[in-house]
Amino acid sequence: MTAFRRFTEWTKARVWAKLHRLVLDEPGSRGGLDWSRCAIDSVSVRALKGGS
């Protein structure tokens, strides 16, 4: 239950988005990322029911 509660709290606080940005900013600042080659998956983008 503790893990679920913490995950929920951190999700509401946008901890995952902030952590993702921090992790990507470090190699990005050194030119280590090629942003023209990226992928979006369902972990990052919510899939809506009945969406287009």
C-alpha positions in Angstrom: 0.0 0.0 0.0 2.9 2.4 0.8 4.3 2.0 -2.7 1.0 2.6 -4.3 0.4 5.7 -2.2 3.8 7.1 -2.9 3.4 6.4 -6.6 0.1 8.2 -6.6 1.5 11.2 -4.6 4.5 11.5 -6.9 2.4 11.3 -10.0 0.1 14.1 -8.8 3.2 16.1 -7.9 4.6 15.5 -11.4 7.8 14.0 -10.0 8.1 11.6 -13.0 7.9 14.4 -15.5 10.5 16.5 -13.6 12.8 13.5 -13.3 12.4 12.7 -17.0 13.3 16.3 -17.8 16.4 16.3 -15.5 17.6 13.0 -17.0 17.3 14.3 -20.5 18.7 17.8 -19.9 22.1 16.5 -18.8 23.0 14.7 -22.1 21.0 17.3 -24.1 23.2 20.1 -22.8 26.3 18.3 -24.1 24.7 17.7 -27.5 24.3 14.0 -26.7 20.7 13.8 -27.8 19.3 13.8 -31.3 15.8 15.2 -30.9 14.9 14.4 -34.5 14.9 10.7 -33.5 12.5 10.3 -30.7 9.5 8.1 -29.9 6.4 8.5 -27.7 4.9 5.6 -26.0 1.9 5.0 -23.8 3.9 5.5 -20.7 4.3 9.2 -21.6 1.1 9.9 -23.4 -2.3 9.1 -22.2 -4.4 7.0 -24.6 -8.0 8.2 -24.5 -10.9 5.8 -25.1 -12.5 6.5 -28.4 -9.9 9.1 -29.4 -9.1 9.8 -33.0 
